[in-house]
Amino acid sequence: MSKKDLRFNSKTIHGGQHPDKAYGAVMPPIYQTSTYAQTTPGGHQGYEYSRSGNPTRTALENALASIENGNYGLAFASGLSAMDAVIKLLEPGDEVISTNDLYGGSYRLFRRVFEKYGIKFHFVGMQDINAVAEKINNKTKLLWLETPTNPMMNVVDLEAASQLAKKHNLLLAVDNTFATPYLQQPLDFGADIVMHSATKYLGGHSDVVVGALVVKDKELAEKLYFIQNASGAVCGPMDSFLTLRGIKTLHVRMQRHCENGEAIANYLAKHPKIEKVYWPGFKSHPNHEVARKQMKGFGGMISFIPKGSSFEDAVKIVEKLQVFTLAESLGGVESLAGHPASMTHASIPKEEREKSGVVDGLIRLSVGIEDVDDLIADLEQAIG
């Protein structure tokens, strides 16, 4: 049986992986080296300098390609540096259409770094793909989307977005950080580029900062490999090793994230002091049917608003949590809580933030893999 034919749960462990050529090590060694010996100029064994390539990073990149059903993987120093490489495919005067409720760091990169180089960004609610179509013009080159979105859990129809992109000859890039390839594989729906903050679910243990891109097309991959090498924002061998180790348990962790997420979403939905819960698994979610079609489950990310929707009430709740940790980031084995308006999305102006629903009272949960009864008890005492 070819490793390409493996099912997902096997791919996380074996996909793209081979025992080390030197001694047969099952896990790839950490090649903690910056350079490699050559027998003559250009006479090397595939590696010259670790910015350009490192065997440990190659093992991670092969695994990334495998679990996303792609042909080429690229590992970066962070999710934002992976995004940076994608935008560097563009030229001054090009335009990008992006989801309007995206991660605050992505918004900051687009508006405060790349706009001054002549690239224009439009932020649109993509739940209705017709709203995206209305913004396309002859300068549009890229659709950038998250699904589910951060932090409003909006769902974008990947198949419809892909058809629209192909109709207008646009690149379609999907930030798949929240869903992970365990739940959805955007390349299978026609996306050109999949991006991950591998810091989150892929690493899974809150001990590494890594970004990833996966593509199918060779020409596109070569352009991105050139940018990766020329700009140099690569992840080191230790980070590569840790992320690869995390990927090997992605399937079992995600199963528990989904189970716990469902239980907590239902608990919050019935709580008398909670006004609104955002989770794609609810039948009342605006794009629930789309989520059901393109995802295997609904994940462990949940946002909610306490009754009254005040900044003060939200802060009181997150300060009282004891099992949930108040912290930036998401996707680790431990449960985290965040206040997007003052933390992950603080870089987005209040007026823009609130247009997409990121109000001062919103709380975002990354539900971990602890005992769900302990998590519910923690929320109960914090909400009061």
N, C-alpha and C positions, 0 to 999 in steps of 0.2 A: 504494500500500500504506500503510495507516494505521500510525503508530508504535506504536499499541496492539497491532498484530498481529505485531510483530517478534519474532523468536526471542531467547532470552536474551542470546547473545553480541553481538547488535546493540543490544539494549536498554541494555546497560551503557554504550554510547557515545552512543546517540541517544534513549533512552527519556525522555520528558517534557522534552526539550531543544529549544530554538529559538535561532536566531541573535539576538544582542542587537538590540533595537529601535533603538537610537541609531545605530550604525554598522555593524551586521551582524557583529560579532565572533563567531567560531565558539565560542570559550570564553567563558562569562559573565564580564564584568569584575568585579573586586573593588570593590564599592560600599562604600568605607571612609568611611561617613558615619553619623552618629547621627540625623540628622533631615532633613526634606524640605520644600522650599518649597511654600506653598499660595497660590493666587490669591485665595481667600476662605476663611473658616473652613469646613473640611471639603472645600475644593476642591483635591484633590490627585490624583496619578496612580496611586493604589493603595497608596501608602506614606506614613505619617505620622511614624513613629518606629521606630528599628531594633530595639528590643525586640519590638515587635509584628510587624514584617516588614521584610525586607531583600531586594532582588532576587537577590543572590548566594545567600542562604540559601534563597530560594524555588526557585532552580534545583536546589539539592541536594535539597530536599524533594520536588520533582517526580521527580527521578531515583530517590530511595529508593522512592517509591510505585510507580514503573514496574518496578523489578527485583524487587520482592516481590509483584507482581500485586495491588497495593492501589489505592485511589482517593485516599488522603490520606497525606502524609508529614509528619513533624515532626522537626526537628533541634534537638538540645539541646547543652549545654556538655559533657556526659559521658554515658556509659552509665548511671551511677547517677542522674543528674538526670532521664533519661528514665524510669527505674524509679520515681523519686520521684513523677513526674506520674501514673503509673498507680495507685499506691497512694492518691494524693489523690482518686481517683474514689470511694473508700470512705468510710464513716461509722464513728464510734466504735461498737464492738460487733460490727462485721463480722469475718468470719474468712476466712483465706487458707490454702489448701493448696499447699505448695511442695515441689519436689524436695529431698531431704535432703542431697545432695552438690553443692550449688550453690556458685557463686563466693563467697569469703569476704566480699567487700564487699557483696554482696547480702544475705547473712545478717546482717551488721552493721547495714545499713539497716533491715531488717525488725525485728530484735530490739531494737536499742538506740535507734532513733529512733521507729519507728511504734508499737511495742507500748505505749509510755507514753501514747499518744493513744487507747488503747482498742481497737486492732486486734489480733486474735489470729492467730498463725501456727502452723500444723502442718507439720512436716517429715517427708515420707514417701518411701520408695523407690518410685518411680513405674514401675519396669520392669514390674510387675504392676498393671494399672489397677484391679483389684479392691481393692487396698490403699488406693487413693485413694477409691474409692466408700465404703469403710467409715468414712472420716473426715468425710464430708459431712453437715451438719445444716442446719437452717433459717436459721442465721446465716452459712453459707458463701456468699461472693459471688465469689471469684476463685480460679482454678487458675493457679499460676505454675510454669512448667517450663522446664528447659533440656534440649536433646537435640542432640548428645551432651552429657552433663553435664561439669562442670568440677570436678575433674580426672579422674574415674573412667571417663569415656567410656561411661557407661550411656546406653542409647537408650530413649526413651519413644515409644510408639505414638501418633502425632499424631491419626490418624483415630479411635482408640478414646477418646482424651482429649477430642476434640471432641464425640463422641456423648454421653459422660458429662456434659460441660458443658451441652450443649443440653438433655439430659433434666432437669437440675436448674436450668436457667435461670441458669447461672453464666457469667461472663466467662472466657475462656481466653486467657492471655498466654504467648507463647513467646519465650524468649531464643534467638535464632538466630545468635548471635555465632560459635560454633565452626563451624557448618555453612556459613553464608552462604547467600544465595539461589541461588548457583551450584549448591549441592548439594540444597537443599530449600526449599520455599516454604510455610510453615505456614498461610497464609491459604487456600491451595488445599485444605488438609485440614480446614478449618472453624474455625481459630483466629480470635479476634476482634482480637488485637493481636500484632504482631511487634515485638520490641525488639532493638536492636543496640548493643553498644559499637562504634561505627564507628571508634574508635581502632584497632581490630584489623585484620581482613581488608579491610574496605571502604576505609579509608584506605590501609592496606597498606604504609606506608613509615616507621612509627614516628616521625612528625613532627607529630602532631596528636592532640588529645583531643576526641572528639565522640560524642554519643549519638543514637539514632534510634528513632522509633516509626512504624509503618505500620499503617493500618486500612482497611477497606472501607466501614464504616457511617458515614453522614454525621452522625448524631446523636452517636455516640461520638466522632467526629473533632472536632466542635464543642466537646464537653466538654473534650477534651484540649487543643485550641487555647486555650480560655479559661484552663486551668491553666498552660499554657506561657507565656502573656502575663502572667497575674497573678503567677506565681512568678518569672518572668524569667530562668530558667536556660537561656538561648539560646546557641548558638554564634555566634561572630563571623564576619564576611565572609571573612577570610583562612582560617580553619579550614574554612568551607564550601567555599571554592575548592579547597583541598588535598584534601578528602575527595571532592569531585566528580571531581577529576583522578584520584584513586586508583581510584574506581569504574570508570573507563573502561578499566582494565587488569585488573579483577577476574577475568574469565573466563580469561585466559591465565595469570595468577598461580596461580589455584586449580587449574588443570590440573597445573601443575608441583608445587604443594604436595601434591596427591594422589599423584602418581607417586613423589615422594621419600618421602612418608610411608609408602607401601606397602613400599618397599624397606627402609626403616629398621625398620619394625615386624617384617618377616620376619627381618632380621638379628638384632635383639634377641631374638626368640623362639627362635632357634637358639643363642644365646650361652650357654656353660656357666656363666657367672657371674651370669646373670640369672634370677631366680625367677619373675617374672610380668610379662606385657606386656598393657596395656589398649589395645585398638584395635578399633573396630567392624567392621573388615574381616575379622577372623578368623572362620572358620566356627564356632569354639568359643565365640565371644562370645555371652552369654546371649540377646541380642535381635538377632543378626546378620540373621535373616530380615526383621525389622521394618525394620532399617537399609537392607537391600537394596531393600525395597519403597518406602520414602519418600525415599531419598537417591540421587543420581546417582553418588556416589563416597563414600569414607570419610574424606577429609580428611587434614590434616597434623598433627593433634594426637595425641600418644601419651603415655601414662604407663607407667612401669615400676618394678619393685622389684628391687634387687640381692639376691643370695642373702644371707640373714642379716637383711635388712630393718632394718639399724641406721641411726640418725641419722648416725653418724660416717662410715659407708661411702658414704652418699648424698652427704654434703658433700664428701668427698674426690673423688668422681667429678666433681661440677659445678665444683669448683675447678680441676681439671686440664684441662677443656675449653678449646680454643683457637679453633676455628672457630665452634662454638656459643658464644653470649654468655650469661653468667649474668645474668639481668635479669628484672624484672617484665614483664608484658604478653605479647603473642602476636600472631601474624597478620601480622608484617612480612615483607619479602622476605628478611631475615636470619634465620638459625636462632637460637632462644633456648632456654635451659634454665632451669628453675626448681625450687625445693624448696618445694612447697606448704605443708608443715607450718610452715615458718619465714618464708614470704613471702606468697603470695597468700591462704592460708587460715589465717594466724596469728590472725586475729580470732575464729575458731571455737574454743571450748573443746576441749582435747585429747580428752576423753571423747566429745563429740559428733562431732568430726572422725573419730575412729577407728571409730565405729559405721558410717560410710559407706565406710570403706576408706582414708581419707587418713592412712596411718601415717607415722611419722617417716622411714622409708626410701624413701618414694615420690618419684620424680623425674618432672617433666612436661617434655616437649619440644614446642616449636612448630617444626616442620620447615620451613625456608625454601626458597628456590628456587635455592640454590647447586648446584654439581656434587655429585651424591649420593655419589660415591666419596670425595670430600673429607670429607663429613659422616660417612660410615661409618668412615673412617680416624681421624677425631677421636674418635669414640666408642670405637674399638678401643684407642687409646692411653690414654684416660681410664679405661676400665673395667679395662684391664690383663690 
